[in-house]
Amino acid sequence: MIKHFIALQWKQYFRSSYWQKNMVLNILLVGVALYFMLTFLVMGIFMYRLLAEFFPDADPFLKFNTFVFYWILADLLLRFFFQKLPVMSVKPLLTLPVKRKTVVHFVLGKSVLSFFNFLPLFIVIPFGVMLFKNGYAADQILVWGTTLFLVSLCVNFVNFHIESITAETEWSFSPIIALTIGLFAINYFEIVSFSGLVSGAILAISTNLIGLFLLALVLFVLYTLNFKKLYQKLYLDNSLKSKSKSAKTTSMQWTKRFGDIAPFLELDLKLISRNKRPRSSVFILIIGLLYGLFFYPNPGLGNIESFYIFVGIFVTGIFLINFGQFIPAWDSGYYKLLMSQNIKYERYLKSKFLLMVFSVIVMFVLTIPYVYFGWKVLAAHFVAAIFNIGINSHIILFAGAFNRKKIDLNQRAAFNYQGTGAVQWLVGIPLLLLPMGLFYVVAKTLNFEAALFVLAGIGIIGIVWHQKMMKHILFKYTDAKYKMINAFSQD
């Protein structure tokens, strides 16, 4: 039966429209995977030499084990954001004489073949070879490598358990962030030395096979917990049950002051407040607001004036970029109904534009405290806000006319690639790299102030020509109207 499941998964992947629609994204992900594999392989080859050079008084093997705790935290974060729960189309199988246990075992077994489980081996294996060449016992190295692989599998099933819990709550990625930061802080401030405990446990296991069996037992327990959780949900009528929720009404009478675009503006605000993915994207504003703290306090980057514009564009335009790149896919669930109404397309686009512009203004006001790092930073943020309003808002609205991918509003926003196509990747070039490159050229040719005036002038021209650009954008949306309706109607 497992053989039939594998054949079905293979056919589903290559016969569906998924592969064709996400060709660019798939190629990009393969490239990223190869990059990390090569990077980890090189790190594994030179790890022994690097540890011996940077820590001459420590045993490279023991020193490497002290970093395993940090690897576990990083691995857990990466899996939570990037690794999806192993799924397959089980509804058709539930009407057939197929045991539910077999289906669940296949789904969980499929996760063992995840890229994240084998990526650490590109460091562990070459580092283990170097340890063997430097006199370490082969049996100890073999047990040690097996231990790290079992730890990786344990993190795999812990992640699935956390994913299943957070998927049922409104907290999204907040618990996993709080957990990892809390554990890191406790270890960093030496309240509890988790790195020492993990290092000692790995060393003990590598010298005693009983510890390896205990770790395998922990893995079995985690597998069993996930098995029971999935098994309980694997019923045909599980998706047919309607969840009773208390009805909530939101009064947005204040939007009526915006005239004929008020209904669309109210619709967008309700969409953001009531649905998981757009609501989760609002929390990303906090990350965007603090983005400058990664650059300005850093002596190496804080003095590069070109980064001021890059950070300013990103910080003041975080909502514009995050929300705008999926226009009109946010409305894909009811886009056909929306377009069948007697409404003007111009009002629909105008409401989106107004929402993005308002967000840029608010984000700039919130970034005023960055003046602590100098007036140049505040001036760059102000010019970036003007550029976002005059140029980037029109660019991202125009790019939306090429959007053909549907979005599930109930999925989390962070590192969710649903609805992401070539348009979303290509639009980042004019949004971020173009103003940064233009600013760099003018600043090098003339000076910092002249570069600010050039970008501000371009942004003001965009604001003045707003009506003309909106006419071209409206024409493009109207021309692609039925193509988008057809694309959003596909499953």
N, C-alpha and C positions, 0 to 999 in steps of 0.2 A: 504493500500500500504506500509506503514511503517513496518507493520508486515512481509510482503514479503521481504523487504530489509534486515531486521534483520535475517531472515532465510537464505537468500542468503549469507550474510556475514559470518554466522556461518558455512555454508557448504564450502564456499571458503577457510576459514581458516584451517579447519580440514581435508578437502579432498585434498588440494593442497600439493605439496612437501615441502612447506615452513616450516611447523611444524616439519617434519622429519629431514630436512636439518639443522635446527637451534635448535635442541633439547637441546644441551648443553647451547647455548646462552639463550634460553627461561628459562631454569632451573636457570641459573645464575641471570637473571633479576628478576625472581620471588623471589629468595633469597634476592636480594638487596632491593626489594619492602617490603618484610616482615621485613627486618632489619630496614628500615626507619620508617615503621609503628610502630614497637615496640619502637624504640628510641623516636619518637615523643610522643607516649603514655606515656612513663616514664617521659619525660620532662613536659608534661601537668599535670601529677599527682603531681610532685614536684615543679612546676613552682611558685606557690604562696609562698611556704616556702622559695625557693631560693631567690626570689625577696625581701621578707621581711628580709632575712638574710643579703644580700649584699647591700640593699638600705633601711636601717631601718627608715630613715626619710621620705621616699616616700610611697605613696599609691601603692600597687602592681598592682592594676588595671590600674591606670594612667601610671605607669612605663612601663607596658607591651605594652601599646599603642604607646609609644615612639619608640619601636623597630619595629613597623609595616612597617615603611618606608624602613628599611633595608631588611625586609622580602620580600617586593614587588620587590626590585631590585634583590635580590637573586632568587626569583621565576621567574622573567622575564628572567634572564640569563639561569637558569636551563631548563626552557621550550624551549627557543630558541635552545639550544644545544641538548636536549634530546627528547622533544616532537615533533613528526612528525605531519605534517598537516593531518587532517582526510581525507582519500581518499577511494574510492571504484571504482570498474570497471564500469564506467558510459557509455562507448562507446556502449556496447550492448543495454543499456536501451534507448539510444537516437534514436534507430531505432524502438522502441516500443511506443505505445500510453501512455507514462508516462510523466506527467508534469515535466518540468525542475525545477519548484519551489519546487516540492515534493522532488526531488533528492537533491537539495541544502539544504533544511531544514533538511533532514536526515543527510547529511554530517556534518552540523554545530551542529545539536543536538547530534550527536555521540561524538563530542568533549567535551560536558558537562560531559560525563561519564568518562573523563580522570582521571587517577590516581592522577595527580597533583592537580586537583580540590578538591579532598577529603582528601589528605594527611594533610593539615593544621588542619582539623577537629580533628585529633588525638591529637592535642595540645589544640585546642579551647574548645572542649567539656569537657575534664577532668578539665581544668583550670576554665571553667565556673561553674562546679559543686563545685569546691573549693571556688570560689567567693560566690556562693549561701550559702555555709556552714558558711561563715564568715560574713554574714549579708547583702549581696548585694541583691537588688530586683530581683526577678525572671524574670519579664517582661523586665527589662533593660538588663539583661544578654542574654535573648533570642534575643532581637533586636541587641545587640552587636555581637553575634555569627552569626546571619543572615547577618549583615553588612560585616563581614570578609569573609563570603562565597561568597557574591556578588562581593566583591573586587577581590577575587580569579578568579571568572568567567570573570571579566573585564580584568584582566591580561591575561587570556586565549585568549580572542578575540583580544587584543592588540598585543599579540605575533603572532597570525596568520596574522595580517595585516603587521607587520614588516617582517615576513617570506616571504610573497608574494612579498613584495617590494624588499628585498635583493636577492630573487631568480632570479629576472630579471636583476640584476646588477652584476658587477664583484668584488664588495667589500666584498662579503661573510659575515663573522661575524664581520668585523671591525666596522660598524656603531653601532651595539648593544653594543660592548665593549666600544666604545668611549662615548656613551650615558650614560651607567651605571657608568663609572668612572667619567664622568663629573658631574652627579647629586650627586654622593657620595662626590666628592671633594667640590662642592658648599656647601653641608650640613656640611661637616667636618670642613671646614674653616669658617663656620657660616656666609657665604655671604647671604644665604637664608636658614632658618631653616625648611627644608622639613619635618624632623621628627616631629617638633612641629606642623606644619600645618596639617600633616596627623593625628597626635594624637588628635588635637583639632577637626578635622572634624569627626573622629570616635566617639569621646565623644559627640559631638553635635547630631549626628545621633542617638546614643543609647538613648538619652533623648527626641528625637523628631521624630515621625514617618514620618513627612514631608520629612526629610532628607533621610530616607530610600527609599521613593518613588522617590526622585530625583536621588539617586544612581541606582535604578532600571531603571530609564529613561536613564541614561548614558549607562547602560548595553544594553538596547534595541537599542540605537544609534550605539554602537559598533557592535552589531549583524547585524544590517541593513547594515552597511558599508561592512562587510564581505560578507553578502548575495549578495549585488549588484556586488561586485568584482568577486565572483565565478559565479554568474548567467551570467555575460557578457562573461565569458570564456567557458561556457558550451555549446559548439556547436560541432557537429560532424566534421565539416570541419576546426575546429580551429587548430587541430594537423596536418592538411594536408597543411596548409599555409606554404610556404617556406619563411624563413626570409632572406631578402637580406642583405648580408654583403660584405664589401669591401675585396677583396682578399689581403692577406698579404704573402709575401715571406720572408723567413729568410735564409740568407747565412751562412752556417756552414762549409765553406771550411777548416777551421782549424782542423776539426775532421779527415780529411784525413791523418794526420800525424800518426794516430793510426793504420794504416794499414787495415787488413781485417776485423777488428771489427768496423771500421768507420761507415758503414751504420746503424748498430744497435745502436751505440752510438748516432748518429744523430737522429735516430727514437725516442729514449728515451728522448732526450732533447726537440724535437719538441712536444712530447706527454705532457711533463711537462709544456711547455710554452703555449700550445694552448688549453688545457682542464682544466675545472674548478676544479675538485677534485685534480688532481696532482699539479696544480698550487697553490691551496689553501694550500696544504701540505707544500709548500715552506715557507709560512708565519709562520708556526708552528716552523720553525727553530729559529725564533726570541725568541719565548717562551722558547724553549730548551736552547738557549744561555744564557738566564737570569735565568735559573732554579737554578743555584748555589746561587743566591741572596736570595733564600728562606731558605737556610741552613747555609751558612757560617757566615752571620751577627748574626745569632741566637746563643746566648751563650749556650743554652741547646743542640743544634745539631752541632754547628760549631766545637766543641771540640771532637766529635766522629770521629775518623780517618777512621773507616769503611765506613762512609758516603762519604768520599772523593772519593773512588772508585766508589760507586754507582752513585754519581753525575757525575763523570768523564765519566763513561760508557754511561750515559744517554745524557750528553751534547755533547760529541764528536760523539756519535752514533745516534743522533736524526733522521737524514735523513736515515741512514742505517736501523733503526728500522721502521720508518714511511713508507719509500718507499719499503724497502726490504721485509717486511712481506706480501706484495701483489704481489710479483713476482710469477708466470707470469700473474696474474690476470689483471694487467694493460693492457695487450695485448689481453684480452679475446674477445674483439669485433671482432678482425681479426686474432685470433690465428690459426684458421683452415687454412686461407689463408697463414699465415706465415709458418706454418709447411708443406704446400704443395709445397713450393719453394725448389729449389735445393741449400740449405744452410746447413752449418755445425752447429749442435746444440751447439758445443763447443764455437763457436764465439758469439752466442747469449748469453750464460751464462757468457762468459768472459767480454762482454760489461757491463752487469749488475754489475759484481764484480768490474770492474774498476771504475764505477760511484760511487759505495758505498765507495770504498777505498779513492777516491778523496775527497768525502764529509767529511770523518773522518779527513783527513789531514787539510782541510780548517777549519773545526769546531775547531780543536785543536789550530790552529794559532789564531783564533778569541777569544779563551778562555785564552790566555796568560795573559791578564790583571788581571785574578784571582790571580796572584802571589801577589797581594796586601794583600791577606789573609794569605800569608806565602808560603815558598818554597815547603812545603809538599803538598799543594793543587796543585801547578803546576806539581810537580813530579807525583802525583797520576793521573792527567789528561793525562800526557804523557804516562804513563804505560797503562792507560785505552784505549788510542788511539791505542797503539800497540796490546792490547788484542782484541780490536774491529776489527782491520785489520786481525790479524792472526787467530782468533777463531770465533768471532761472525759473521763476514761476511760469513764464510763458513757454520755456523749453520743455519743462516737465509736463505741462498741460498738453502741449502739442504731441509729445511722445506717447501720451495716453491713447491717442487715436490709433496706435499700432498694437494696443494691448488686446490679446486674444485668449487670455487664460483666466479661468474661473477661480474664485477664491472661496474657501470655506471659512466663514466668519467665526466659527466655534473653535478654531485651532489657535494655538498660541502664536505670538508674533516673532519672538526671538529665534533667529536662525531657522525660520520656516521658509522653505523655498517654493512652496506652492504658489502658483501664480507668477513665478519668476521666469522670465524668458530672456531672449537676447536684448530686447529693448531696455530692460532694467539694468543690464550690465553696461551697455553702450552709452546710456544717457549719463552715466557718471563722469564720462570724459568732459563734456561741455560744462557740467555742473560744478565740478571741483578742479579739474586739471587746467581747464582753459583760463579761468581768472587767475589762478596761481601762476601759470606760465606767463601770462600777459603782465602781471604785476612784477614778476622777476625780471623780465626783459626791460621794462620801463625803469624800474628801480636801479638796475645796473647801468643803463644808458644815461639816465638823468639822476633822480634821487627818490627817496622814499615818499616825499610829499607829492611829487609829480605823478608817481604811480597811483597814489590814492585818488588824485584828481581825475586821472584817466578812467579808472574803474568806476568812480562815482559818476562821471560824465556819461559813460556807457549805460549805467543803471538808470540815470535820469532820462536819457533818450528812450529807453525801453518803457519808462512810465509815460512819457509824452506820446509815444506811438502805441499805447496800449490798445486803443480801439482798432487800429489798422491790423495789429498782430492778432487780435481776437477774431477778426473777420476771416483771416487765413486759417486759424485754428478751428473756427466754426465750420468752415467749408470742408476741412479734412475730416472732422467728426461726422458731418452729414454724409460725406462720400463713403465713409467706412461704416455707417450705421448698421446696415443689414449684415455685413460681414461679422461685426461684433455680436449682433443678435444671434447669428448662427453659431458662432464660436462659444458663446456663453450658454447656449442650449445643449451643448454636448456634455456628456457625463465624464 
